[in-house]
Amino acid sequence: MLLQGSIHRFDLAGVLQFLAQGASTGVLEIRDFEEYGFIYLVEGQVEAISLPVTDEKLGTRLVKAGCLKEQQLAEALMEDSTLSHDQKKLAPLGQRLIEMGFTSEARIREVMGRQTYDQVFELAHWQNGIFVYDEPEQMPHFQVTIQGDVQALLLDAYRRIDEGEKARKAVDVVDNEVCYACPLAEECTAEIREKHLKKDVCLWREMGAVLDEGYDRLRDSRQLYRSRDEDAKTMLDASLDSE
């Protein structure tokens, strides 16, 4: 891990601009109370974005764009159900659609490009959560890549915001992320917060005296940022969704 922080203090636009200026190659992981995602950067450009919770599936976008028929998508998804997890990793949906002759790489790239602009527009509305940037030894391999200019993506997002376009995700600003959805909120007091609440941690929740038989419900609010184990292991082999 090379960089991490609070989105409430350091907005994602600023973080992306910083990484773009440094021609960074790595993965920016973002998490808030409802969603998590990954932004892949190669030499300061956006290679792909994955927001598994609210992403509109690539196949659906292709149908809406007139690049694919619903029957063709249904056929590909039926075949998809017979493949193993490893087979899906090696040949995600977008790649299989090309191999089946249903669409072309150029059309896949075009739809993914528009999807990237929509994803950055959504990210521009994030007010809470954390970001973690790392540079793995081996970056994921993408079948179809998007060399998205960070400045152009952000300018488009803020133009749409200025024009009054609404994001799918409601803006919900949280004053204190440490206390958000705390399982011990009813037992807490102003005196406890004044004495034990720090900027990034609640020391009172960490005390042994508080860890009684209700320990299972005592979850640091940071757990709200974490996905399930299977989600964390998801092979984000490009924005070519295999589902």
N, C-alpha and C positions, 0 to 999 in steps of 0.2 A: 504494500500500500504506500503510495507516494503522496497522496493528497486526500483530505477529507474535511468535511465541515457541514454546517447547517444551511439549508436552502433559505431559511428565513433570514439569515444574516448575509449570505453570499448567494445571490440569485444565479440560476442556472445559465442565464445569458452571459453574465460576467465570467463564470467558470469556463464556458465553452470558448469565449473569446480569448481568454488567457491560454487555454490549451492550443487553440488554433494559431495564435501568435508564436508559440513555441514549437510549431510543427510537430506536435506530439503524436505518438502512436501508442494507443492503449485503449482501455475500456473504462468508461465512466458509468458507474452503477449509481442509480438513484432510487430512493425509497421514501414513501410517505406513509400515512396511516391507512391508505386504501390500496396503493398500487406500488409496483416496483418496475424497473426497466433497466435497459443497458443501451448506451450510446457507444458505438465503435468508431474510433478515430484512427486514420492512417495519414501520417505526415500532416496533421492539422486539419484534415478534411473528414467529413462524416461519411463513413463507409456503409453504415447501416444503423438502424434504431429498432429496438424491440421493446414494446410495451405489452407484455402478454395479457394483462387484465383487460385493457380497453382497445387493443388493436383490432381494427376491422380486418377480417381475414383476406388474404391476397386473392383467393378464388372468388370471393364475393365482389371485390373491387373489379376484377377482370370481367365478370359478368355485367356489372353495372356500366363498365366502360365500353361494352360491346365487343370485347376482345375474346370472349369465351361464351359458349352457350351453356345454359343451365344443365342440359343433358350431358354435355361433355364434362362439366365439373362433377356431376353426380357419378359418372363413370369413373373418373379419376379417384374420387373419394371412396368408391366401392373397392377399387383396387388397393387403395391406401389401407383399408381395414385388414387386408391379408398380409401386409408387410410387417416384418419385425421392426423393433425399435431401431436396431442398427441399420437396417435397410432404409428406413426413413431418414436417418442421419446422412447417409451417403447420397440419397436422391430425394430431396425435399419436394414438396408439391410443385413449385414453380418449374423445377428442372424436369419433372416427369411430364408436366403439361407440354413442355417443349419437345421432349422425346416422343410423345404420343402424337405430335403433329397438330395439337389443338391450338397452339399459339406460338408466337416467336419470341426469341430473346429480346428483340427490340421492344416489343409490346410489354413484356414483363418489366423491362427496365423503365419504360415510360410510366407505367402504373406505380412501380415502386418509388419513382422520383416524386410523383404527386403525393404518394402516401407519406414520404419523408417530410414534405412541407407541412402536411396536416399534423404529423406527430410533433414537430417542433412548435407549431402553433399551440398544441395542447400543453407541451412542456413549459411554454412561456407563462402559463397560468399557475404553475406550481408555486405555492407560497410556504409550504411546510416540508419537513422531511430532512434527509441527509443525502450527501453525495460522497462517493468513495472512488477515487481514480487510481488505477493501477496499470502497470505495463507488463503483462505476462510475457514469459519467454517465447511462447508460441501463440500468435493471434489466431482466432477462428478463421476457417477458410470459407469464403463466400462464393457461391456459384455465380451470382450476378451482383455486381457491386454498384454503389451509388457514390460518386465523388461529389459530395455536397459541400459547397462553400458555406462555412459557418455564418459569415456576415450576410450573405444573400438569404439564407434560411431565416435568420433572425429579423432582417428587414421586412421580409414577407410576413412573418408572424405579427410584428408590431403594426404593420400596415392594416392587416385584417382586424387587429384589436381596435385601432383608431377608427375603423369603419363600422365598429359596433358588432362585429361577428362574435357570437358566443361559443365558448368551448363546451364540449360534451361534459366535461368534468366541472362541477361547481367550485368556485373559489371559496375556500374555507380557511380563514386565517386563524391560527391557534396562537394565543398570546404566550403560552408556556408549554413547550413540547414535552418537557419532563413530566409535567402533571397531567398531560392529556390522557384520558381514559384510565387513570390510575385505579387499580382495583381496591385501594385502601382510602379512596377519597373521602368516604363518609367518616372515617376515623381520624382524619387529619384535621389540624387546627391551624390558625394563623400563627400561633406561637411556634408550632413545629416547623412550619414553612420558613419562618424568619430565622430560625436557628439552624436548620438542617438542609434547606433547599439551596443548592448551588446551581451554577449556570447550566451544567450538563449532567447533573446527577442529584438524586435525593438521598442523602446519607441516612435519613430516618428509615427508609425502606430497606436499607442494607443492614440495619441493626439486628442482632440475634434475638433481642427481646420481641421483635415484631414477627419473627419467623416462627409461628406456632403451627398448630395443626392445619391452618389454612394456607400453608406454604404454596400449594399448587396454584392458588389463585393470585399469588404474588408474582407478578411478571413486570419486569422493568418495561416502561413504555417504549423503550428502544426495540423490544421484541415485535412491536407492531410494524416495524420496518422490514422484518425478515419474512421471507416467503417460506413455504413448505420445502422440505428437503428435496422432494422431487422437482420442485420448481427451480430451486437453485442449481440443480444438475442439468436442467434443460439444455440441450444442444441448440444454441441459437445460431444455427447455420444459415445466416443471412435472414433477411426479412421474408424469405420464401417460406411461408408457413406450411407445415406439413399436416395441418389439420383442416 
